[in-house]
Amino acid sequence: MATVTIRNLSEEAHRALKVRAAQHNRSAEAEMRAILEAAVRPAGRLRLGTALAEIGQKHGVTRSDVKALEQVRDTRPAEPMNFE
């Protein structure tokens, strides 16, 4: 797990962080983790796998359809483009 050091945090921000942590019944460190997690991993973010599964369900794609596609798919490595 990574360790993060925050330098030059104002006293006002530090005090507000401690108050917010107390309101949520957790330590200031746990509060900072929660704030950072919420900022970089919002609950409403698009989850690509979930979105693709929903599209497949909406259009009636079945496992047998996927298996059929896998059997006819070209598995050779792609050739790089030549611009000359």
C-alpha positions, -999 to 999 in steps of 0.1 A, spaced: 0 0 0 13 35 -9 22 62 16 15 98 9 29 129 26 11 162 23 33 192 29 23 228 35 -13 221 45 -27 252 61 -36 251 97 -72 260 88 -74 231 64 -59 207 90 -83 219 117 -113 215 93 -101 180 84 -99 170 121 -134 184 127 -148 165 96 -130 133 108 -146 137 142 -181 141 126 -176 108 108 -161 91 139 -128 83 123 -92 94 125 -79 123 104 -58 98 84 -89 77 77 -108 108 67 -81 118 42 -82 83 27 -120 85 24 -118 120 7 -91 108 -17 -110 76 -26 -142 96 -32 -123 121 -54 -105 96 -76 -131 68 -77 -165 84 -76 -195 61 -72 -211 72 -104 -181 65 -126 -185 45 -158 -175 9 -154 -167 -4 -188 -173 -41 -182 -206 -34 -166 -216 -11 -195 -207 -37 -221 -226 -64 -202 -257 -43 -201 -255 -36 -238 -252 -73 -245 -282 -81 -223 -302 -53 -239 -296 -68 -274 -299 -104 -264 -263 -115 -268 -258 -150 -253 -228 -170 -243 -232 -191 -273 -230 -160 -295 -197 -150 -279 -184 -186 -283 -194 -185 -320 -175 -152 -325 -144 -166 -307 -143 -196 -331 -143 -175 -363 -121 -147 -350 -87 -142 -367 -61 -149 -340 -31 -139 -361 -10 -110 -348 -18 -77 -366 7 -65 -391 20 -30 -385 10 -4 -410 35 7 -437 35 44 -445 61 42 -472 
